[in-house]
């Protein structure tokens, strides 16, 4: 009577929930090159140190998470001012001058901590489609943030009500919010892929 149940239990143990997500296949040449690069990087002294020292990755991840919080919060403050939700008593240009330096300095911290995490586990990051998506989103967000900063610097009224009516400042701010939210979600999703 329990024989059928034992077989079902064994099946569940040896065959976990099937992966229902179809992942796009990487170009074989790129996959081969990336595999070779990851294997080489994994064997470097720096990678070995990061892998052996148990405190490095948690410390670096903590700094990475704090830096993304600073970037996202600073970008959000500027975006919300451009949209007209907060800080109406200050110009968007003034809010930009106040918060955008935090974006750029924190991005440097993110670059450094991200590089350490990649060196520690190269294949986990570089061959991960979600990581690649995150990097693409970051590049677009950087371009958009630089465009926003340039617009705020060139034209002090950028994002003020008459300008906002034309839609470009509003569209840039909404796109920025969506991009940074996507970057955060992709960053968390990496851990599960």
Backbone bond lengths (Angstrom), bond angles and torsions (degrees), N, CA, C in turn:
res aa  C-N    CA-C-N  psi(-1)  N-CA   C-N-CA  omega(-1)  CA-C   N-CA-C  phi
1 X - - - 1.427 - - 1.533 110.44 -
2 X 1.287 117.23 -38.53 1.465 119.43 179.96 1.521 111.67 -88.63
3 X 1.333 118.35 -6.89 1.459 121.15 -178.60 1.510 112.54 -59.77
4 X 1.340 117.39 -41.39 1.461 120.83 178.29 1.516 111.28 -65.54
5 X 1.322 116.55 -38.12 1.464 119.80 -179.79 1.520 110.67 -68.60
6 X 1.345 117.26 -37.96 1.460 120.55 178.49 1.530 110.83 -62.44
7 X 1.330 115.83 -39.65 1.463 119.56 178.88 1.525 110.41 -64.73
8 X 1.337 115.74 -40.54 1.470 119.75 179.11 1.523 110.12 -65.63
9 X 1.342 117.37 -40.39 1.459 120.70 179.17 1.521 110.37 -64.16
10 X 1.339 115.99 -43.74 1.455 120.41 179.29 1.524 110.35 -62.20
11 X 1.334 116.30 -40.50 1.457 120.65 179.25 1.525 110.87 -62.03
12 X 1.333 116.70 -40.46 1.456 120.21 179.65 1.527 111.74 -68.12
13 X 1.332 115.93 -34.59 1.462 119.22 -179.21 1.526 110.34 -72.24
14 X 1.318 117.10 -44.49 1.454 120.04 -177.00 1.520 112.58 -82.43
15 X 1.322 118.04 -24.42 1.456 122.43 179.98 1.522 109.37 -122.85
16 X 1.310 117.15 84.93 1.465 118.72 179.72 1.526 110.43 -61.92
17 X 1.297 116.55 175.87 1.462 121.31 -178.88 1.517 108.90 -49.76
18 X 1.333 116.08 127.54 1.463 118.58 -177.31 1.529 110.91 -63.80
19 X 1.312 114.75 146.06 1.454 120.68 178.34 1.522 108.22 -75.24
20 X 1.316 116.83 111.66 1.464 121.33 -176.37 1.521 112.01 -91.12
21 X 1.309 116.98 -10.80 1.458 120.45 -178.82 1.523 108.88 -84.87
22 X 1.317 115.90 122.83 1.458 119.64 177.14 1.517 107.87 -88.86
23 X 1.295 115.38 118.42 1.456 120.40 179.96 1.522 109.20 -92.20
24 X 1.324 115.82 138.42 1.458 117.51 177.49 1.522 109.98 -66.22
25 X 1.307 114.92 144.83 1.462 119.55 -179.26 1.521 109.02 -82.39
26 X 1.335 113.58 138.15 1.456 120.28 178.63 1.526 108.17 -81.66
27 X 1.311 116.62 148.90 1.448 122.38 175.04 1.531 107.82 -52.48
28 X 1.344 118.93 128.24 1.470 120.95 -176.62 1.530 113.86 -56.05
29 X 1.319 117.70 -37.84 1.465 120.41 -179.88 1.529 110.32 -67.22
30 X 1.327 116.39 -45.22 1.468 120.30 178.08 1.523 110.01 -64.24
31 X 1.321 116.46 -42.42 1.470 120.98 178.99 1.527 110.71 -60.40
32 X 1.314 117.41 -43.08 1.474 121.41 179.53 1.529 110.09 -63.81
33 X 1.342 116.47 -48.93 1.458 120.75 -179.66 1.523 110.35 -61.06
34 X 1.335 116.78 -44.00 1.463 121.06 -178.96 1.530 110.89 -65.55
35 X 1.322 116.75 -38.60 1.473 120.45 177.29 1.522 111.04 -63.44
36 X 1.322 116.69 -42.67 1.462 120.99 178.74 1.530 110.71 -63.85
37 X 1.335 115.80 -44.19 1.458 120.39 179.77 1.524 110.57 -63.32
38 X 1.340 117.01 -44.05 1.474 121.02 179.47 1.528 111.19 -63.12
39 X 1.333 116.55 -40.67 1.471 119.97 178.50 1.524 110.62 -63.68
40 X 1.337 116.76 -42.61 1.462 120.03 177.71 1.531 111.07 -63.88
41 X 1.337 116.49 -49.32 1.456 121.19 -177.74 1.526 111.26 -61.58
42 X 1.316 116.37 -38.17 1.466 121.96 179.95 1.535 112.05 -61.64
43 X 1.332 116.85 -26.90 1.459 120.89 -177.39 1.534 113.81 -95.53
44 X 1.331 116.86 0.32 1.463 118.65 179.21 1.526 110.36 -70.99
45 X 1.309 115.58 158.58 1.464 121.26 179.79 1.523 111.15 -59.23
46 X 1.324 116.77 -43.83 1.466 120.70 -179.64 1.523 110.96 -60.31
47 X 1.320 116.74 -45.41 1.466 120.44 179.35 1.527 110.99 -62.97
48 X 1.318 116.20 -41.60 1.467 120.13 -179.97 1.531 111.26 -63.87
49 X 1.327 116.88 -40.26 1.468 120.45 177.89 1.524 110.17 -62.99
50 X 1.330 116.19 -45.45 1.466 120.40 -179.83 1.525 110.63 -62.13
51 X 1.332 116.76 -38.92 1.465 120.67 -179.38 1.527 112.35 -71.11
52 X 1.323 117.13 -35.26 1.469 121.30 -175.56 1.525 112.00 -79.05
53 X 1.306 117.54 -42.45 1.471 122.01 -177.64 1.531 108.95 -77.43
54 X 1.310 116.75 109.55 1.470 121.03 -173.35 1.518 114.27 -68.81
55 X 1.304 118.62 -16.79 1.460 121.08 -177.78 1.521 113.69 -88.23
56 X 1.329 118.41 -16.89 1.469 120.55 -172.63 1.527 112.29 -66.65
57 X 1.328 117.40 -54.83 1.470 119.92 -175.81 1.533 111.89 -61.26
58 X 1.345 120.33 -47.73 1.472 117.83 178.40 1.535 113.14 -61.11
59 X 1.315 116.96 -37.36 1.464 120.49 179.11 1.526 110.71 -66.63
60 X 1.318 116.19 -45.99 1.456 121.39 -179.33 1.534 110.24 -65.52
61 X 1.331 117.23 -40.87 1.466 120.06 177.93 1.527 111.31 -62.84
62 X 1.317 117.24 -38.69 1.466 121.05 178.32 1.520 110.47 -62.36
63 X 1.325 117.02 -46.98 1.467 121.19 178.85 1.533 109.75 -63.45
64 X 1.329 116.75 -39.99 1.465 122.42 179.50 1.537 110.23 -61.29
65 X 1.306 116.90 -46.04 1.469 121.41 -179.78 1.526 110.59 -65.09
66 X 1.333 117.53 -42.22 1.469 120.13 177.64 1.527 110.99 -63.49
67 X 1.324 117.13 -39.45 1.472 120.43 179.76 1.526 111.08 -67.00
68 X 1.333 118.11 -40.06 1.475 119.07 178.50 1.524 109.93 -67.41
69 X 1.337 116.79 -31.67 1.470 119.62 176.00 1.527 110.48 -64.22
70 X 1.322 116.95 -41.39 1.474 120.93 178.59 1.528 110.16 -65.75
71 X 1.335 117.39 -45.34 1.463 121.14 -179.99 1.524 110.09 -61.17
72 X 1.328 116.52 -51.69 1.465 120.63 -176.16 1.527 111.37 -63.35
73 X 1.319 117.46 -42.12 1.465 120.75 -179.54 1.525 110.76 -66.52
74 X 1.316 117.04 -44.07 1.468 120.75 179.91 1.527 111.26 -64.03
75 X 1.319 116.36 -45.63 1.470 120.43 178.14 1.530 110.39 -62.91
76 X 1.331 116.21 -40.25 1.461 120.48 -179.97 1.530 111.18 -63.74
77 X 1.323 117.35 -39.96 1.464 120.50 178.56 1.528 110.63 -60.32
78 X 1.309 116.94 -44.88 1.471 120.73 179.58 1.528 109.78 -66.60
79 X 1.333 116.77 -45.43 1.464 120.86 -178.73 1.531 111.64 -61.59
80 X 1.329 115.94 -44.30 1.467 119.11 -179.67 1.524 111.53 -65.98
81 X 1.329 117.74 -32.29 1.468 119.71 175.98 1.517 110.67 -70.14
82 X 1.325 117.13 -41.85 1.468 120.27 178.79 1.529 110.30 -62.13
83 X 1.329 116.31 -39.33 1.468 120.47 177.76 1.530 110.57 -68.32
84 X 1.325 117.02 -28.74 1.455 121.35 179.89 1.510 114.32 99.26
85 X 1.341 116.34 16.78 1.463 120.57 -178.32 1.521 111.49 -82.44
86 X 1.332 117.74 -36.57 1.469 121.25 -177.85 1.523 110.15 -130.55
87 X 1.323 115.52 164.71 1.458 122.51 170.32 1.510 115.95 59.04
88 X 1.304 117.99 35.37 1.469 119.93 -177.67 1.527 113.14 -65.04
89 X 1.318 116.12 -15.43 1.465 119.90 178.40 1.532 111.84 -81.06
90 X 1.339 117.42 -6.73 1.460 122.10 178.37 1.524 108.41 -123.78
91 X 1.322 116.17 148.78 1.466 119.56 -179.98 1.526 110.03 -72.14
92 X 1.340 116.18 152.00 1.469 118.91 174.49 1.532 112.18 -57.10
93 X 1.337 116.52 -34.95 1.472 119.99 179.12 1.527 110.66 -63.40
94 X 1.320 116.74 -40.72 1.476 120.14 179.67 1.528 110.35 -66.84
95 X 1.319 116.71 -43.06 1.475 120.70 177.50 1.533 109.56 -62.01
96 X 1.335 116.72 -40.55 1.465 121.19 177.52 1.515 112.33 -61.34
97 X 1.339 115.97 -45.19 1.475 119.49 177.99 1.525 111.11 -62.80
98 X 1.303 116.41 -31.29 1.471 120.35 -178.51 1.524 112.58 -76.28
99 X 1.345 117.59 -42.11 1.464 120.30 -170.63 1.532 115.62 -104.42
100 X 1.320 118.76 -28.00 1.474 119.08 -175.71 1.527 114.39 -64.51
101 X 1.334 120.71 -31.92 1.473 117.90 174.61 1.536 112.78 -58.90
102 X 1.320 117.14 -32.84 1.471 119.86 176.79 1.527 110.97 -64.41
103 X 1.333 116.64 -34.56 1.471 120.32 177.66 1.519 109.50 -63.03
104 X 1.334 117.32 -49.71 1.467 120.60 -174.07 1.531 112.01 -68.46
105 X 1.337 117.63 -43.69 1.467 119.47 179.28 1.522 111.23 -66.38
106 X 1.314 116.87 -39.48 1.469 119.66 179.36 1.523 111.48 -69.18
107 X 1.330 117.02 -31.68 1.472 119.11 175.74 1.527 111.08 -63.35
108 X 1.321 117.44 -35.02 1.472 119.75 175.49 1.529 110.93 -64.32
109 X 1.328 116.50 -40.78 1.474 120.53 176.67 1.525 109.32 -63.62
110 X 1.329 117.39 -42.19 1.470 121.20 178.51 1.527 111.46 -62.60
111 X 1.313 116.88 -39.34 1.464 120.80 177.71 1.525 110.66 -61.84
112 X 1.321 116.40 -45.94 1.466 121.23 -179.74 1.536 111.32 -65.31
113 X 1.334 117.11 -50.27 1.474 119.57 -178.23 1.526 110.94 -67.37
114 X 1.328 116.77 -37.11 1.467 119.74 176.94 1.517 111.62 -63.06
115 X 1.325 116.37 -41.49 1.470 120.31 178.49 1.526 110.96 -62.55
116 X 1.321 117.00 -40.24 1.472 120.12 178.39 1.524 110.37 -62.87
117 X 1.335 116.84 -43.11 1.471 119.56 -179.81 1.532 110.99 -66.86
118 X 1.322 117.31 -37.16 1.470 120.09 177.84 1.517 110.51 -66.61
119 X 1.320 117.18 -43.19 1.465 120.38 179.00 1.522 110.34 -62.44
120 X 1.320 117.62 -37.34 1.466 121.72 179.91 1.519 113.73 -68.67
121 X 1.326 116.99 -35.76 1.464 121.60 -179.69 1.527 109.03 -141.67
122 X 1.325 118.05 72.43 1.464 120.57 -172.12 1.526 114.87 -60.93
123 X 1.316 118.54 -45.92 1.466 119.94 -176.43 1.523 111.27 -67.13
124 X 1.321 116.64 -36.22 1.467 120.76 -179.62 1.523 110.88 -60.30
125 X 1.309 117.67 -34.98 1.459 121.07 -178.32 1.527 111.93 -93.15
126 X 1.313 116.85 -59.43 1.457 120.69 -169.22 1.526 114.21 -63.76
127 X 1.322 117.56 -31.58 1.460 120.59 -178.77 1.526 112.54 -93.06
128 X 1.317 116.79 3.72 1.454 122.63 -176.93 1.529 109.52 -90.85
129 X 1.316 116.73 121.56 1.461 121.48 -179.88 1.523 113.12 -60.26
130 X 1.322 117.20 -34.68 1.464 120.43 179.03 1.530 109.85 -68.74
131 X 1.322 117.31 -38.12 1.466 120.59 175.73 1.529 109.92 -62.31
132 X 1.323 116.66 -43.41 1.455 120.66 179.13 1.525 110.99 -62.90
133 X 1.339 116.78 -38.78 1.461 121.18 175.27 1.530 110.20 -62.47
134 X 1.325 116.61 -44.43 1.466 121.12 179.47 1.525 110.87 -58.64
135 X 1.309 117.76 -44.57 1.467 121.46 -179.88 1.530 110.31 -63.58
136 X 1.324 116.85 -41.53 1.465 120.34 176.70 1.521 111.93 -61.34
137 X 1.333 116.76 -44.23 1.464 120.90 177.97 1.530 111.24 -63.03
138 X 1.335 116.31 -39.57 1.469 119.98 178.89 1.530 110.54 -62.47
139 X 1.321 117.13 -44.24 1.470 119.97 179.43 1.528 111.34 -60.26
140 X 1.337 116.65 -43.47 1.465 120.46 178.30 1.526 110.21 -65.36
141 X 1.340 117.48 -41.83 1.469 121.24 179.80 1.524 111.42 -64.06
142 X 1.314 117.11 -38.25 1.473 120.68 178.09 1.531 110.04 -64.44
143 X 1.319 116.76 -44.99 1.469 120.68 178.62 1.529 110.17 -61.91
144 X 1.319 116.26 -44.17 1.467 120.84 -179.75 1.528 111.46 -65.18
145 X 1.332 116.98 -42.04 1.468 121.02 179.17 1.524 110.63 -65.74
146 X 1.319 117.48 -40.91 1.468 120.70 177.08 1.526 110.76 -64.58
147 X 1.326 116.71 -38.63 1.468 121.15 176.84 1.523 110.58 -63.67
148 X 1.327 116.03 -44.02 1.460 120.62 178.26 1.531 110.66 -62.07
149 X 1.329 116.44 -45.11 1.465 120.09 179.89 1.532 110.56 -63.09
150 X 1.311 117.34 -42.88 1.466 120.60 178.78 1.531 110.69 -62.79
151 X 1.319 116.32 -40.59 1.467 120.15 178.99 1.517 111.29 -65.45
152 X 1.326 116.85 -41.14 1.468 120.84 178.94 1.527 111.26 -67.62
153 X 1.323 116.68 -33.00 1.464 121.23 -179.37 1.530 110.59 -74.57
154 X 1.337 116.49 -42.44 1.465 121.33 -177.66 1.527 112.44 -70.01
155 X 1.320 115.20 -41.95 1.452 119.61 -172.61 1.521 109.21 -129.48
156 X 1.313 116.52 107.07 1.467 121.68 -176.00 1.517 112.30 -61.11
157 X 1.339 117.78 -23.17 1.473 120.09 -178.68 1.530 112.75 -90.75
158 X 1.334 117.65 2.87 1.469 120.47 179.13 1.523 108.66 -59.89
159 X 1.318 116.10 124.17 1.454 121.16 -179.79 1.515 114.11 92.66
160 X 1.344 117.24 -6.43 1.456 120.70 175.33 1.531 108.18 -77.22
161 X 1.328 118.56 161.41 1.470 121.05 -174.06 1.525 116.68 -46.46
162 X 1.351 122.26 -47.27 1.466 117.82 179.48 1.530 112.14 -63.76
163 X 1.332 116.93 -38.51 1.469 121.53 178.86 1.525 110.17 -68.66
164 X 1.332 115.66 -41.51 1.455 121.08 -176.77 1.528 110.52 -60.60
165 X 1.340 115.67 -31.92 1.459 120.24 -178.83 1.528 111.65 -61.64
166 X 1.325 116.82 -25.81 1.467 119.36 179.09 1.522 112.68 -76.74
167 X 1.305 117.26 -16.52 1.456 120.63 171.85 1.506 117.22 96.56
168 X 1.326 119.86 -27.11 1.468 120.93 -176.64 1.522 112.52 -61.94
169 X 1.330 119.76 -48.75 1.467 118.71 178.87 1.531 112.52 -60.59
170 X 1.319 115.78 -42.30 1.463 120.85 179.42 1.533 110.21 -61.74
171 X 1.325 117.19 -45.86 1.471 121.73 -179.06 1.525 111.31 -63.28
172 X 1.334 116.59 -41.72 1.468 120.38 179.33 1.522 110.15 -63.64
173 X 1.331 116.74 -43.77 1.466 120.60 -178.59 1.534 111.33 -65.26
174 X 1.312 117.53 -44.01 1.477 120.68 178.90 1.525 110.14 -64.51
175 X 1.326 117.03 -44.21 1.470 120.55 178.05 1.524 110.57 -60.04
176 X 1.320 117.09 -40.49 1.459 121.35 178.85 1.528 111.22 -61.96
177 X 1.315 116.76 -45.72 1.472 120.68 179.09 1.522 110.35 -60.46
178 X 1.329 116.30 -45.62 1.474 120.57 -179.52 1.532 110.44 -63.75
179 X 1.327 117.53 -42.66 1.467 121.16 179.89 1.522 111.94 -62.52
180 X 1.340 117.68 -48.52 1.465 119.15 -178.33 1.521 111.05 -66.02
181 X 1.335 117.75 -35.82 1.467 120.14 175.43 1.534 109.92 -64.17
182 X 1.326 116.56 -41.48 1.470 120.98 178.04 1.520 112.36 -63.80
183 X 1.322 116.73 -38.23 1.468 121.55 178.50 1.531 109.98 -64.13
184 X 1.320 116.22 -44.59 1.467 120.25 178.89 1.517 110.55 -62.65
185 X 1.324 117.36 -46.04 1.472 121.04 179.86 1.532 111.06 -63.00
186 X 1.332 116.46 -43.74 1.465 119.86 178.48 1.524 110.72 -61.94
187 X 1.328 116.05 -40.97 1.466 119.58 178.81 1.518 112.36 -60.01
188 X 1.323 116.62 -40.84 1.464 120.01 178.17 1.537 110.29 -71.69
189 X 1.317 117.06 -36.42 1.459 121.93 -176.45 1.526 111.43 -67.56
190 X 1.320 117.42 -27.16 1.464 121.34 179.08 1.518 110.56 -54.59
191 X 1.325 116.57 -39.12 1.471 120.94 -177.65 1.529 112.37 -63.37
192 X 1.323 117.82 -20.43 1.459 121.15 -175.49 1.516 113.44 -108.57
193 X 1.327 117.09 7.73 1.474 119.10 179.12 1.509 110.56 -119.62
